[in-house]
Amino acid sequence: MKNFIKIILFFIFSISMKAQFSGGSGEPDSPWEIRNLEELEAVSNFPDKCFILKANIRDSLRKPLSSNKMEWDSIHGYPNYIENPFTGIFDGNGYKITLAIDTDSLDSLDSKNVALFYYICDGAIIKNVVVDGYVRGFWASGIVNTISEGFLITNCVNMARIEGSYCGGIATDIVKGKGIIDLNINLGTNKSKIFAGGITSGSNSYYKKINYCINAGFIKGDDVFYSSSGIIGLDWLTEGNTISNCINTGVLESKVKPVNGIIGHKF
């Protein structure tokens, strides 16, 4: 009798999960299919699963995917605890997602940190994603806000306007762990009060790789100590890091001179 009840419950749970998406099973060989905003928002409920976009999302996404609740280690500069970070695979499939994310409309604990995805780690893969619209926050970017621990972000394009204190077109902050950012393009305008980078605002991670990335957007940094940059605004830790075959063709504006095309500052 117990086994029968378990089978029934499993069947009901499977049906309820399928109802949230257009197709697929959430596995690598059959990712859940996303065709509208409601299905896109449901990604946050299954942060360790696989997804593929099957249509442009024209209705604006107004909050990041995956949880943005964390406890931050201010001494070492990385999170001690993250609630439900995204660890799965998200394939944008070349379709476009329109963002309309502004911290004034969010009331969560860390709502000042915003992007399409809030936090990814543990082998998460974000690929073939295109975003437009706007993102405004203290830490802000188009694709991912904070990333760590074996991530891969590849073949993504940011066309959104990014505004805040620490801003990057693709990612805001790279922390704690190896990872790869390659074949990404920033076309959006990036206006930052402190660190500004066309690809990422900054990093305090060893053994990261940023390869074959292009900034063609307008990057403006208003800080009086740190200049803006086409690729990475501030690189705190450099051991084992590789930044190669990257190009800046965008306009860079900064109160600090000289303005650097690839790396703003390195420590």
C-alpha positions in Angstrom: 0.0 0.0 0.0 2.9 2.4 0.9 4.6 1.7 -2.5 1.3 2.4 -4.3 0.9 5.8 -2.5 4.5 6.7 -3.3 3.9 5.9 -7.0 0.7 8.0 -7.1 2.5 10.9 -5.3 5.4 10.7 -7.8 3.0 10.7 -10.7 1.2 13.8 -9.4 4.5 15.6 -8.7 5.7 14.8 -12.2 2.5 16.1 -13.8 2.7 19.3 -11.8 6.3 20.0 -12.8 5.5 19.4 -16.5 2.6 21.8 -16.3 4.9 24.6 -15.6 6.8 24.2 -18.9 5.9 23.7 -22.6 7.8 20.4 -22.8 10.8 18.4 -21.7 11.8 16.7 -18.5 14.4 19.0 -17.0 17.3 16.7 -17.8 20.3 17.4 -20.0 19.0 15.3 -22.9 15.5 16.7 -22.6 15.6 20.2 -21.0 12.4 21.9 -20.0 11.1 24.2 -22.8 10.3 27.9 -22.1 8.0 29.9 -24.3 6.6 32.7 -22.1 7.3 34.8 -19.0 5.5 32.5 -16.6 7.6 29.6 -17.6 10.8 31.6 -17.4 10.0 32.7 -13.9 9.4 29.1 -12.9 13.1 28.4 -13.5 13.7 29.7 -10.0 11.7 26.8 -8.6 14.1 24.2 -10.1 17.6 25.7 -9.8 19.5 22.4 -10.5 17.6 21.5 -13.7 18.1 22.1 -17.4 16.2 24.6 -19.6 16.0 25.7 -23.2 14.3 28.8 -24.5 11.9 28.2 -27.4 10.7 31.8 -28.1 11.5 35.4 -27.4 10.2 36.6 -24.0 8.7 40.0 -24.8 6.9 40.5 -21.5 9.5 42.1 -19.3 11.2 40.0 -16.5 11.1 42.2 -13.4 13.2 40.2 -10.9 16.3 37.9 -11.2 16.0 34.2 -11.6 17.2 32.0 -8.7 17.2 33.2 -5.1 19.0 36.4 -4.1 19.1 35.6 -0.3 22.7 35.1 1.0 25.0 35.7 3.9 28.1 37.5 2.8 31.6 37.1 4.2 32.8 40.7 4.1 36.3 39.8 5.2 37.1 37.3 2.4 34.7 38.8 -0.2 32.5 35.9 -1.0 29.2 34.3 0.2 29.1 31.9 3.1 25.6 30.8 2.3 23.3 31.2 -0.7 19.7 30.0 -0.8 18.9 28.1 -3.9 21.7 29.3 -6.3 21.3 28.2 -9.9 23.5 25.1 -10.6 21.8 23.8 -13.7 22.0 24.5 -17.5 20.2 27.4 -19.2 20.3 27.5 -23.0 18.9 30.7 -24.4 18.9 29.1 -27.9 19.6 32.5 -29.4 16.2 33.9 -28.4 15.9 37.3 -26.6 14.7 38.0 -23.1 13.6 41.6 -22.3 14.6 42.8 -18.8 13.0 45.5 -16.7 14.7 45.0 -13.4 15.0 47.9 -10.9 15.9 47.6 -7.2 13.1 50.1 -6.4 10.6 47.4 -7.2 12.3 44.7 -5.2 12.1 44.1 -1.5 14.2 41.0 -0.8 17.3 41.0 1.4 19.9 41.4 -1.3 17.7 43.1 -3.9 20.4 45.6 -4.8 22.2 42.8 -6.6 20.4 42.2 -9.9 20.7 40.6 -13.4 18.9 37.9 -15.4 20.4 35.3 -12.9 21.2 36.4 -9.4 23.8 33.7 -8.4 25.3 30.7 -10.3 27.8 28.1 -9.1 28.8 24.4 -8.9 29.1 23.8 -12.6 26.2 26.0 -13.8 26.2 26.7 -17.5 24.5 29.8 -19.1 24.8 29.8 -22.9 23.3 31.4 -26.0 21.4 34.0 -24.0 20.5 37.4 -25.5 19.0 40.1 -23.2 17.8 43.7 -23.8 15.8 46.2 -21.8 17.3 47.7 -18.6 18.8 46.6 -15.2 19.3 49.1 -12.3 20.9 48.2 -9.0 23.9 48.6 -6.7 25.5 45.5 -8.3 24.0 45.1 -11.8 24.6 43.2 -15.0 22.7 41.8 -18.0 23.3 38.0 -17.6 24.5 37.0 -14.2 25.1 39.0 -11.0 27.5 36.8 -9.0 29.3 33.7 -10.1 31.6 31.1 -8.6 32.8 27.5 -8.4 33.2 26.1 -11.9 30.8 28.2 -13.9 30.6 28.5 -17.7 29.0 31.6 -19.4 29.4 31.3 -23.2 28.0 32.8 -26.4 25.8 35.4 -24.6 24.9 38.9 -25.7 23.9 41.8 -23.5 22.0 44.7 -25.2 20.4 46.0 -22.0 21.2 49.4 -20.3 23.0 48.7 -17.1 23.1 51.3 -14.3 24.5 51.1 -10.7 27.6 51.3 -8.6 29.3 48.1 -9.8 28.3 47.2 -13.4 29.2 44.7 -16.0 27.5 43.8 -19.3 27.7 40.0 -18.8 28.5 39.6 -15.1 28.9 41.8 -12.1 31.3 39.9 -9.7 33.3 36.7 -10.1 34.1 35.2 -6.7 35.6 32.1 -5.2 36.5 29.4 -7.7 37.5 28.5 -11.2 35.3 29.4 -14.1 35.1 30.4 -17.8 33.6 33.3 -19.5 34.0 33.1 -23.3 32.5 34.1 -26.6 30.4 36.8 -25.1 29.5 40.3 -26.4 28.4 43.5 -24.7 26.5 45.9 -26.9 24.6 47.7 -24.1 25.3 51.0 -22.3 27.0 50.6 -18.9 26.9 53.5 -16.5 28.6 52.9 -13.1 29.4 55.0 -10.1 32.4 52.9 -9.1 33.7 49.8 -11.1 32.6 49.6 -14.8 33.5 46.8 -17.2 32.0 45.8 -20.6 32.1 42.1 -19.6 32.4 42.2 -15.8 32.8 44.9 -13.3 35.3 43.0 -11.1 36.7 39.8 -9.8 38.3 38.4 -6.7 38.7 34.9 -8.0 41.8 32.8 -8.9 42.0 30.6 -12.0 39.3 32.2 -14.0 39.4 32.4 -17.8 37.9 35.3 -19.9 38.4 34.5 -23.5 37.2 35.7 -26.9 34.9 38.4 -25.4 34.0 41.7 -27.1 32.8 45.0 -25.7 31.2 47.3 -28.3 29.0 49.2 -25.9 29.4 52.6 -24.2 31.1 52.2 -20.8 31.1 55.1 -18.3 32.7 55.1 -14.9 32.2 58.0 -12.5 34.7 56.9 -9.8 37.6 59.2 -9.0 40.0 56.4 -8.2 39.2 53.6 -10.7 38.9 53.9 -14.5 36.3 52.1 -16.6 37.3 49.3 -18.9 36.1 47.4 -22.0 36.5 43.9 -20.5 37.0 43.8 -16.7 36.8 46.8 -14.4 38.8 45.6 -11.4 40.8 42.4 -11.1 41.7 41.8 -7.4 43.3 38.4 -7.6 45.4 37.4 -10.6 47.0 34.0 -9.8 46.2 31.5 -12.5 43.9 33.9 -14.3 43.8 34.1 -18.1 42.3 37.0 -20.1 43.0 36.4 -23.8 41.8 37.2 -27.3 39.4 39.9 -26.0 38.6 43.1 -27.9 37.2 46.5 -27.0 35.7 48.6 -29.8 33.3 50.5 -27.6 33.6 54.1 -26.2 35.1 54.3 -22.7 34.5 57.3 -20.5 36.1 57.7 -17.1 37.1 60.4 -14.6 40.4 58.5 -14.1 43.0 58.5 -16.9 44.2 56.6 -18.7 41.2 54.5 -19.6 42.1 50.9 -20.3 40.5 48.8 -23.1 40.9 45.4 -21.4 41.5 45.8 -17.6 40.8 48.9 -15.6 42.8 48.1 -12.5 44.7 45.0 -11.3 45.9 44.2 -7.8 
